[in-house]
């Protein structure tokens, strides 16, 4: 047939030839255009057509958040045509579609398609196992593998390569060894790809044994295992040297070859543990051996510097070192420096670093936005987010979480809701920390029903999500619901932490539940052996004081393992105001004066206590002391949301920084 005839009366083969050139190119979307033209001409696509179309989809790589929605819709349409044409009977086509669904994050749809496949081969099983493993769903991958073997399918090299990364977790080392044995038994371990994958899990096994001995005090046994690991030429990493820093250096000395990798592992371990002296000793050893640290080592050092007074000079020295060696141009180092200066509260240096970056990747924007939020500069964080959007970057989960935290600090519900809508509209996968930030935002803005809806939408809430909802109900005065959620969390097998009990004790304090408060404090300290902080003690003192149990409250303070601070004594003084305990209140006021005389809060409490008893001369005396200290009352702030933002900016989550004036603070004397 001539070319002119083919153009006038195109066949399926013609369209197949037209689709194929777009595979693996930047114009792969045109493959879909050609496919639609084929359908418009009432031509019936064959299995080759669908094969080429799916290859074109696959060649697009990992889609961005906005493109992902369109791709999913288009893929669903292609799936419908695949079934309609009867081509779904071809196993290789169904497998290719299943694999694409997994890569796009449509896990449930991929699993449903897998279950409805009339025929499966090893490749089909591999596609789903690999998808689960790639997404970190290790248990699901292993369960599917067991089912695959149970149904009589023999695993191939690809199966093991896909599955082995799922056994990299310490809890699954035994399963990894079983898979290793299976590989040896079937001869698959001779494959180079399988061997490389098994080598990585082997290192995890060695590290687990070293960790177990070290954490239980068997240091000599840990050193013997480490020595054996070195003799068998296993790669030493930071995990190998991490668990027992007391013997880390002796472990390092036993290495035959002391190279940059092993020294970096040792340095990173010291930095992560906050052992600055050991970290610096390791750095000087590198200098002595004429080794130049790389970006990974320098970032580890920067992350280890946390205290302003003790570490500022070291941080400045390493900033100069990075500038001198040219490492500062690396985005990883720039982000590390930004985070370090935020921890040192040097905002000017942070902004200067960020502004001098020639290229600002999303990670750098996230670093500076997150730093502003952590420094309490929520308004600046939102303005930076607006600049980020104008520069063409799309937010990821970390950006979203930081922005929600900023909204939470400001009580800016309107922007928080728009961020939530953006996430839902673009079908972004919600990470645990994003969902927790949403719950925290809605509870602090008084929308507990929305917080509950977000919480109930989470399939498997993490501990942070439980903590947020428990604290949220407590904050909103729903103490019984808060305690109910705590019981439900324990029923699901999750172990509470110190933050959980802050929410629980706050609920007991707000509701005046003295017996429950005593019980939960005992559970925390005795049953779970958690060490209470000053905040936990302050809640208990408040609870007992408000109930008028002053003797028990004083005995509780006396038996504290930590020295009580002004918050603990202030809680007791506040209870004295409620019950009119002037004599005890005066004793507590003296303690507070010596602890924190600049705090005007206890002056106000004593003034109110004297006023409740009609002792106006004492009221005047306390007010005079306040003026002498330069504290003429306490100021409270009320936040009122004013909509002065351009609504059109929020269509795609833009913020106009210049019109950012949504809060008006009204100050009043306490």
C-alpha positions in Angstrom: 0.0 0.0 0.0 1.3 3.5 -0.9 2.1 6.1 1.7 -0.7 8.3 0.4 -3.2 5.4 0.7 -2.0 4.7 4.3 -2.6 8.4 5.2 -6.1 8.3 3.7 -7.1 4.9 5.2 -4.8 4.3 8.1 -4.7 0.9 9.7 -3.9 -0.3 13.2 -0.4 -1.1 12.0 0.0 2.4 10.8 -0.9 3.8 14.2 1.4 1.3 15.9 4.3 2.6 13.7 3.2 6.2 14.6 3.2 5.6 18.4 6.6 3.7 18.5 8.9 6.7 17.8 7.6 8.6 20.9 8.7 5.9 23.3 11.6 7.1 25.5 11.5 10.7 24.3 10.3 14.0 25.9 7.3 13.9 23.6 5.9 10.6 24.8 2.5 12.3 25.5 2.0 12.3 21.7 1.6 8.5 21.9 -1.7 9.1 23.7 -2.8 11.6 21.0 -2.2 9.0 18.3 -4.0 6.4 20.3 -7.1 8.7 20.6 -7.0 9.3 16.8 -7.0 5.6 16.3 -10.2 5.3 18.4 -11.8 8.2 16.7 -11.5 6.3 13.4 -13.3 3.3 15.0 -10.2 1.1 14.6 -9.7 -1.7 17.1 -6.3 -1.6 18.9 -4.4 -4.8 19.2 -2.1 -6.1 21.9 0.9 -4.5 20.2 -0.9 -1.1 20.3 -1.4 -1.4 24.1 2.2 -2.6 24.6 3.6 0.5 22.8 1.2 2.8 24.7 2.2 1.4 28.1 5.9 1.7 27.2 5.3 5.4 26.3 3.7 5.9 29.7 6.6 4.1 31.4 9.1 6.3 29.6 7.7 9.4 31.3 9.6 8.4 34.5 8.4 9.4 37.9 5.8 12.1 37.5 5.5 15.2 39.5 2.5 15.8 41.8 0.5 17.8 39.2 1.2 15.5 36.3 0.5 12.4 38.4 -3.2 13.2 38.5 -3.5 13.4 34.7 -1.4 10.3 34.3 -3.7 8.3 36.6 -6.8 9.4 34.8 -5.3 8.6 31.4 -4.0 5.2 32.6 -7.5 4.4 34.0 -8.9 5.2 30.5 -6.3 3.0 28.8 -7.1 0.2 31.3 -10.8 0.5 30.3 -10.0 0.2 26.6 -7.7 -2.7 27.4 -10.5 -4.6 29.0 -13.0 -3.6 26.4 -10.9 -4.9 23.5 -10.2 -8.2 25.3 -6.5 -7.6 25.3 -6.3 -8.0 29.1 -6.1 -11.8 28.4 -2.4 -11.1 27.5 -0.5 -11.6 30.8 2.4 -9.4 29.7 0.0 -6.4 29.1 -1.8 -6.8 32.5 1.6 -7.1 34.2 2.9 -3.9 32.5 -0.2 -2.0 33.5 0.1 -3.3 37.1 3.7 -2.2 37.3 2.7 1.3 36.1 -0.1 1.5 38.7 2.5 0.7 41.5 4.9 3.4 40.2 2.1 6.0 40.2 1.3 5.1 43.8 -2.0 3.3 43.0 -1.2 0.4 45.3 -4.8 -0.7 46.0 -5.7 -0.6 42.3 -2.6 -2.6 41.4 -3.4 -5.2 44.0 -7.0 -5.4 42.8 -5.9 -5.9 39.2 -3.5 -8.6 40.3 -6.1 -10.5 42.2 -8.5 -10.4 39.2 -5.9 -11.6 36.7 -7.1 -15.0 35.3 -3.5 -16.1 34.6 -0.3 -15.0 36.2 3.3 -15.7 35.5 6.5 -15.1 37.6 6.9 -11.7 36.0 3.4 -10.7 37.4 4.4 -11.7 40.9 7.7 -9.9 40.6 6.1 -6.7 39.5 3.9 -6.5 42.6 6.7 -7.7 45.0 9.1 -5.2 43.5 6.5 -2.4 43.9 5.9 -3.2 47.5 9.6 -3.4 48.2 10.3 -0.1 46.4 7.7 1.6 48.6 9.0 0.2 51.8 6.0 -2.1 52.3 8.4 -4.9 53.5 5.9 -7.2 55.2 3.5 -7.1 52.3 6.3 -8.0 49.9 7.3 -11.0 52.0 3.7 -12.2 52.4 3.2 -12.0 48.7 6.5 -14.0 48.1 5.4 -16.7 50.5 2.0 -16.9 48.7 3.8 -17.1 45.4 5.9 -20.1 46.5 2.9 -21.7 48.0 1.0 -21.5 44.7 3.8 -23.4 43.0 5.7 -20.6 41.3 9.5 -20.9 41.3 11.3 -17.6 42.0 13.8 -16.3 39.6 16.8 -14.0 40.1 14.7 -10.9 39.6 12.4 -12.1 42.4 15.2 -12.3 44.9 16.8 -9.0 43.8 13.3 -7.3 44.3 12.7 -9.0 47.7 16.1 -8.7 49.4 15.9 -5.0 50.1 12.7 -5.7 52.1 14.8 -7.8 54.5 17.3 -5.0 55.2 15.4 -4.0 58.3 16.8 -5.5 61.5 13.5 -7.1 62.4 13.5 -9.1 59.2 17.1 -10.4 59.2 15.9 -14.0 59.8 13.6 -13.8 56.8 16.6 -12.5 54.8 18.7 -15.5 55.8 15.9 -17.8 54.7 15.8 -16.1 51.3 19.6 -16.4 51.1 19.3 -20.1 51.8 16.6 -20.5 49.1 18.9 -18.7 46.7 21.8 -21.0 47.4 19.5 -24.1 47.2 18.2 -23.0 43.8 21.6 -21.8 42.5 20.3 -18.3 42.1 23.0 -16.9 44.3 25.4 -17.4 41.4 23.7 -14.5 39.6 25.8 -11.3 40.1 22.7 -9.1 40.8 21.4 -11.5 43.4 24.9 -11.7 45.0 25.2 -7.9 45.2 21.8 -7.7 46.9 22.6 -10.4 49.4 25.9 -8.7 50.3 24.0 -5.6 51.4 21.7 -7.7 53.7 24.8 -9.5 55.0 26.2 -6.2 56.3 22.9 -5.6 58.1 23.2 -9.1 59.8 26.8 -8.3 61.0 25.7 -4.9 62.3 22.7 -6.5 64.2 25.1 -8.9 66.0 27.5 -6.1 66.9 24.6 -3.9 68.1 23.1 -6.8 70.2 26.5 -7.5 72.0 27.3 -3.8 72.5 23.9 -2.8 73.9 24.0 -5.7 76.4 27.5 -4.8 77.7 29.4 -7.6 75.9 32.0 -5.2 74.4 34.7 -7.8 73.9 32.2 -10.0 72.0 31.2 -7.1 69.9 34.8 -6.4 69.0 35.3 -10.1 68.1 32.3 -10.0 65.8 33.6 -6.8 64.2 37.1 -8.3 63.7 35.5 -11.3 62.0 33.4 -9.0 59.8 36.6 -7.2 58.7 38.4 -10.5 58.1 35.6 -11.6 55.8 36.0 -8.3 53.9 32.5 -7.0 54.7 32.0 -3.3 54.1 32.2 -1.3 57.4 29.7 1.6 57.6 28.5 4.0 60.3 26.0 1.5 61.7 28.8 -0.9 62.4 30.6 1.7 64.6 27.4 3.4 66.0 26.0 1.5 68.9 28.9 1.5 71.4 30.9 4.7 71.0 33.1 3.7 73.9 34.6 0.9 71.8 34.1 2.6 68.4 37.7 3.8 68.3 39.1 0.4 69.2 37.0 -1.1 66.5 38.3 1.4 64.0 41.9 0.6 65.1 41.4 -3.1 64.2 40.7 -2.2 60.6 43.5 -3.2 58.3 42.8 -0.5 55.8 42.0 2.9 57.3 40.5 4.9 54.5 38.2 7.9 54.1 35.0 5.7 54.2 35.8 4.2 57.6 36.9 7.5 59.1 33.8 9.2 57.8 31.7 6.4 59.4 33.4 7.0 62.7 33.1 10.8 62.4 29.4 10.6 61.5 28.7 8.3 64.5 30.4 10.8 66.9 28.4 13.7 65.4 25.1 11.9 65.6 25.8 11.1 69.3 26.7 14.7 70.0 30.3 13.7 70.9 32.0 16.9 69.6 35.3 16.1 71.2 35.4 12.6 69.5 34.2 14.2 66.2 37.0 16.8 66.2 39.6 14.2 67.2 38.5 12.1 64.2 38.6 15.2 61.9 42.2 16.0 63.0 43.2 12.4 62.3 41.9 12.9 58.8 44.0 16.0 58.4 47.0 14.2 59.8 46.5 11.4 57.2 46.2 14.1 54.4 42.6 13.1 53.7 40.1 15.8 52.6 36.6 15.3 54.0 33.8 15.1 51.5 30.3 16.7 51.5 28.8 13.7 53.5 31.4 14.1 56.3 31.0 17.9 56.4 27.2 17.7 56.6 27.5 15.1 59.5 29.7 17.6 61.3 27.3 20.5 60.8 24.3 18.5 62.0 26.3 17.6 65.2 26.7 21.3 66.2 23.6 22.1 68.2 24.5 24.4 71.1 25.1 28.1 70.3 27.6 29.0 73.1 29.7 25.9 72.9 29.6 25.2 69.1 29.4 28.6 67.4 33.2 28.9 66.9 33.5 25.4 65.6 30.6 26.0 63.2 32.2 29.2 61.8 35.5 27.4 61.4 33.9 24.6 59.3 32.0 27.2 57.3 35.3 28.7 56.4 36.8 25.3 55.7 33.8 24.5 53.3 34.3 27.9 51.6 38.0 27.3 51.2 37.7 23.8 49.8 34.7 24.7 47.5 32.3 22.4 49.3 29.9 25.3 50.1 28.6 25.3 46.5 27.2 21.9 47.1 23.4 22.2 47.9 23.8 19.6 50.6 26.4 21.7 52.4 24.4 24.9 51.9 21.3 23.3 53.5 23.4 22.0 56.4 24.8 25.5 57.0 21.3 27.1 56.8 20.0 24.6 59.4 23.1 25.2 61.6 22.7 29.0 61.6 19.0 28.7 62.4 19.9 26.5 65.4 22.3 29.3 66.4 19.5 31.8 65.9 21.6 33.8 63.4 18.8 34.7 61.0 20.9 37.3 59.1 23.6 34.7 58.2 20.9 32.2 57.1 19.2 34.7 54.7 22.6 35.8 53.3 23.6 32.2 52.6 20.3 31.5 51.0 20.3 34.6 48.8 23.9 33.9 47.6 22.9 30.4 46.3 23.1 30.4 42.5 20.6 27.6 42.2 18.0 27.1 44.9 16.6 23.5 44.7 13.5 22.5 46.6 15.5 21.1 49.4 17.1 24.5 50.1 13.7 26.2 50.1 12.5 23.6 52.5 15.5 24.1 54.8 15.0 27.9 55.1 11.2 27.6 55.4 11.4 24.9 58.0 14.1 26.9 59.9 11.9 30.0 60.0 9.0 27.9 61.4 11.3 26.4 64.1 12.6 29.8 65.0 9.1 31.1 65.5 9.1 33.2 62.4 5.9 31.9 60.9 5.1 35.0 58.9 8.5 35.0 57.2 8.1 31.3 56.4 4.9 32.0 54.6 6.4 34.9 52.6 9.3 32.6 51.6 6.8 30.0 50.5 5.2 32.6 48.2 8.6 33.4 46.7 9.3 29.7 46.2 6.0 29.3 44.3 6.8 32.3 42.1 10.2 30.7 41.3 8.4 27.7 39.8 8.9 25.1 42.5 6.1 22.9 43.6 5.7 21.9 47.2 6.5 18.4 48.5 5.5 16.8 51.8 8.1 18.6 53.8 7.1 22.0 52.4 3.4 21.2 53.1 4.2 20.1 56.7 6.3 23.3 57.4 3.6 25.5 55.9 0.9 23.9 58.1 3.1 24.4 61.2 3.4 28.1 60.3 -0.4 28.3 60.0 -0.7 26.6 63.3 1.7 29.0 65.0 -0.3 32.0 63.7 -3.7 30.4 64.0 -4.2 31.1 60.3 -7.0 28.6 59.5 -7.8 30.0 56.1 -4.4 29.3 54.6 -4.2 25.9 56.4 -7.5 24.8 54.8 -6.3 25.9 51.4 -3.1 23.9 51.8 -5.2 20.9 52.8 -7.4 21.4 49.7 -4.3 21.6 47.5 -3.1 18.2 48.9 -6.6 16.6 48.3 -7.0 18.2 44.8 -3.6 17.0 43.6 -4.0 13.5 45.2 -0.7 13.9 47.0 0.3 11.0 49.2 0.0 12.2 52.8 3.0 11.3 54.9 2.6 10.7 58.6 4.1 14.0 59.6 1.8 16.0 57.2 -1.3 14.3 58.6 0.0 15.1 62.1 0.5 18.7 61.2 -3.0 18.9 59.8 -4.4 17.5 63.1 -2.3 19.9 65.1 -3.5 22.9 63.0 -7.2 22.1 63.2 -7.1 21.5 67.0 -5.2 24.7 67.7 -7.7 26.6 65.5 -10.6 25.1 67.4 -11.8 22.9 64.5 -11.6 19.6 66.4 -14.2 18.0 64.1 -11.9 18.5 61.1 -9.0 17.2 63.1 -11.0 14.0 63.9 -11.9 13.6 60.3 -8.3 13.8 59.2 -7.3 11.3 62.0 -10.0 8.8 61.0 -8.9 9.0 57.4 -5.4 7.6 58.4 -5.3 3.8 57.8 -2.5 3.2 60.4 -1.9 6.3 62.5 1.6 6.6 63.9 2.4 7.5 67.5 2.8 11.2 66.6 -0.7 11.3 65.1 -2.2 9.7 68.2 -0.3 12.2 70.4 -1.8 15.1 68.3 -5.4 13.9 68.5 -5.1 13.1 72.3 -3.6 16.6 73.0 -6.1 18.2 70.7 -9.1 16.9 72.5 -7.5 17.9 75.8 -6.9 21.4 74.4 -10.5 21.7 73.4 -11.8 20.6 76.8 -12.9 17.1 75.7 -10.9 15.3 78.3 -13.0 12.1 78.3 -12.5 11.7 74.5 -8.8 12.4 75.0 -8.6 9.5 77.5 -10.7 7.3 75.3 -8.3 7.7 72.4 -5.4 7.0 74.7 -7.1 3.7 75.7 -7.8 2.9 72.0 -4.1 3.6 71.1 -2.9 1.2 73.9 -5.5 -1.4 72.6 -3.8 -1.3 69.2 -0.5 -2.2 70.7 1.3 1.2 70.4 3.6 2.2 73.3 3.0 5.7 74.5 6.0 8.1 75.0 6.5 11.2 77.1 4.6 13.4 74.7 1.6 11.1 74.9 1.4 11.6 78.7 1.7 15.3 78.3 -1.7 15.2 76.5 -3.2 12.7 78.9 -2.1 14.6 82.0 -3.3 17.9 80.4 -6.7 16.2 79.9 -6.9 15.1 83.5 -5.9 18.7 84.7 -8.6 20.4 82.5 -11.2 18.0 83.7 -10.2 17.9 87.4 -9.7 14.1 87.1 -7.4 13.6 90.2 -7.6 9.8 90.5 -7.1 9.3 86.8 -4.1 11.7 86.8 -2.5 9.8 89.6 -3.1 6.5 87.8 -1.6 7.7 84.5 1.4 9.3 86.2 2.1 5.9 87.9 1.7 4.1 84.6 4.2 6.4 83.0 6.8 6.3 85.7 6.4 2.8 87.2 4.9 0.6 84.5 6.7 2.1 81.5 9.7 3.5 83.3 9.5 6.8 81.4 11.2 9.8 83.0 8.8 12.7 83.6 9.9 16.2 82.5 9.2 19.4 84.4 6.1 19.8 82.3 4.7 16.5 83.5 5.4 17.5 87.1 3.8 20.9 86.5 0.6 19.3 85.3 0.4 17.0 88.3 1.0 20.0 90.7 -1.7 21.9 88.9 -4.1 19.0 89.1 -3.5 18.4 92.9 -3.5 22.2 93.7 -6.8 22.9 91.9 -8.4 20.1 93.8 -7.2 21.7 97.1 -4.8 18.9 97.9 -1.9 21.2 98.9 -0.2 18.8 101.3 -0.1 16.1 98.6 1.1 18.7 96.0 3.9 19.8 98.3 5.0 16.2 99.0 4.9 15.5 95.3 7.2 18.5 94.7 9.5 17.4 97.5 9.9 13.9 95.9 10.6 15.2 92.4 13.8 13.7 91.0 14.5 17.0 89.2 14.8 20.5 90.7 11.4 22.3 90.4 11.4 25.4 88.2 9.2 28.5 88.1 6.5 26.7 86.1 6.0 24.1 88.9 5.9 26.7 91.7 3.8 29.0 89.6 1.2 26.2 89.1 1.0 25.8 92.9 0.7 29.6 93.4 -2.1 29.7 90.8 -3.9 27.0 92.9 -3.5 29.2 96.0 -5.3 32.0 94.2 -8.2 29.7 93.5 -8.5 28.6 97.1 -7.4 31.8 98.8 -4.3 30.3 100.5 -2.5 33.5 101.3 0.1 32.2 103.7 1.3 29.4 101.4 1.0 31.8 98.4 3.4 34.2 100.1 6.0 31.5 100.6 5.7 30.4 97.0 6.0 34.0 95.8 9.3 34.3 97.7 10.6 31.2 95.9 9.5 32.5 92.6 11.1 35.9 93.3 14.5 34.2 93.7 14.0 31.9 90.7 12.6 34.3 88.1 12.1 37.9 89.5 11.8 39.3 86.0 8.6 37.3 85.3 5.6 39.5 85.9 3.2 36.6 86.1 3.7 35.8 89.8 3.3 39.5 90.8 -0.1 39.5 89.1 -1.1 36.2 90.9 -0.1 37.6 94.3 -1.9 40.9 93.5 -5.1 38.9 92.6 -4.7 36.7 95.7 -4.4 39.8 98.0 -7.4 41.4 96.2 -9.6 38.4 96.8 -9.0 38.8 100.5 -9.5 42.6 100.5 -5.9 43.3 101.4 -5.6 46.4 99.2 -2.4 47.8 100.9 -0.7 44.6 99.9 -2.1 44.9 96.4 -0.6 48.4 96.1 2.7 47.1 97.5 3.0 44.3 94.9 2.0 46.7 92.1 4.8 49.0 93.3 7.3 46.2 93.2 6.2 45.4 89.7 6.8 49.0 88.6 10.2 49.1 90.3 11.2 45.9 88.3 9.9 47.6 85.1 7.0 45.2 84.9 3.7 47.1 84.7 1.4 44.2 84.2 1.3 41.4 81.7 0.2 41.7 78.1 -1.9 39.2 76.3 -2.4 39.0 72.5 -5.6 38.3 70.6 -5.3 37.3 66.9 -7.9 38.3 64.4 -7.7 37.0 60.9 -8.2 39.6 58.2 -8.5 38.6 54.5 -6.2 40.9 52.6 -4.7 38.2 50.3 -5.3 37.8 46.6 -7.7 34.9 46.4 -6.6 34.1 42.8 -3.1 33.3 44.2 -4.5 30.3 46.1 -5.8 28.6 43.0 -2.5 26.8 42.8 -1.3 27.6 46.3 0.5 30.9 45.7 1.0 33.4 48.4 1.6 37.1 47.7 4.3 38.1 50.2 3.8 41.8 49.8 0.1 41.6 50.9 0.9 39.4 53.9 -0.9 41.3 56.6 -3.5 38.9 57.8 -3.1 39.3 61.6 -3.9 42.2 63.8 -2.7 42.0 67.4 -4.7 43.7 70.0 -2.9 44.1 73.3 -4.6 44.5 76.6 -3.4 44.8 80.2 -3.9 41.6 82.2 
